[in-house]
Amino acid sequence: LHMGKTMKEDLTVVAKYIKQLYPPEFKVFSMYAELYHNYFASQAKKNAESYLEDKDIYLLLSWVHNIYPKDMRKDHVLAEELEKVKLGSLLPSSLSKDLEKKYLDSEEATIKNSLTKCLDKEIQRWKEDQEPEKLNGHFQSELLAIFVIQSIYSGQTRAKDISASVGEELSRRLWKELPAFLKSYKDAFEDFKEKSKKHRYYKPTLIANINNCWNFRDYAEKNMSEKDNNKAIILSTLGDIESSVFDVLLQQLFVQLKPIYKKFTENKWDSSNEVMNEIIKTTSKHISDFRTLKDPFYHAIIEKIHARLVKEYIVRLLKRKVSLKTPAQQQTLAQHISKNAADLEAFCTSNGSQATWLNSALPKLAEIIRLQDLGAIKIEVATLATIYPDIRKRHLEAFLHIKANLSRSELKSILGYLADSTASALPEAPLFSSIHMS
């Protein structure tokens, strides 16, 4: 710093006052500049070849790449004169590269070590079984995400301050480090998830950690290139954590719902309104716990519930437990299904489900039961297959068991129409393909 300040001040005096006292051919400024530069470069080289602490390596690289070429040689008084001298770098390229490698290796190791320590502290917090903090009504365990993201961002910023190329190289290394860290995080979290089910704050801790995933997801989405394979690995790992937590959070609800759904067929759908009310009441109790999830995850879990409620209803319709011979009986069942579908849709929508693609399934099935004209049934089946292209003959055949007044030839005609209408590609959000026929 002293040499840099001295060189800058002295060359300024030469440029302003001394240069004009000599004939131009003497090139006085060039002579001074070269002498100062050579001495400065020799001292920089001497330092670079000795043992340096990490902070000294960083400072020396900052001088070589940033302070010397930008702050000193671009000074408004000196820039024009120095442009004529063509001074080189403070360090030979090979020595500069060696220093850069030392810096990058050290910075990468330091950040990696600090991330490991941070994860260890987070794991310890899980074991202490304390209720996570809330922010805006959402459980959070954000110290981990904030620390990790800030550590990476700070490292990248420091490296970019040396030079763009050093910044890019450290970013590349740290982008590889983040997937490795998240893999360790996922493994530790899975271990906690399996071994700590009796913890008092088990569910809040799960919710806090799934909320944690949002910070990592948001960071990767905004800062990493779509072409970067590390981004795909990161999002996949986060997706695995999120899905596994959803499964645990929903497990108890789905276990409680299973015997309630059986009541539909046990009572031949006669008390379907009461059964649907019981389903809604049971589900509602669980949903209140999920409101501590961040909005994107809350909507995602509500949509999973919505899909499961519709799917389980369809499963009961495909059980071949009810066979109705008269149009009047079929009309009554269709009315029950329509009413249940409306109640289910209203409940899920009021709780934030945006899965509107599910809303047509039950009304369409009700319509097929209600209709008696073969041509009209075929049109409705074709419409259903367009909306839900994963429906298959086995599903429709089991469902049409309800319409006992169809002849074998009529049944075959309808099933054949479905085969012609069904697309081969599965939709992004399958409904019928998740229903396995026994």
Helices and strands as residue ranges (DSSP letters): H 2-13, I 14-18, G 19-21, G 24-26, H 28-48, H 54-62, I 63-72, H 79-85, H 93-127, E 133-135, E 138-140, H 142-162, H 164-195, H 202-223, H 229-266, H 272-290, H 295-317, H 327-350, G 356-358, H 361-370, H 374-387, H 393-399, G 400-402, H 408-421, G 432-434
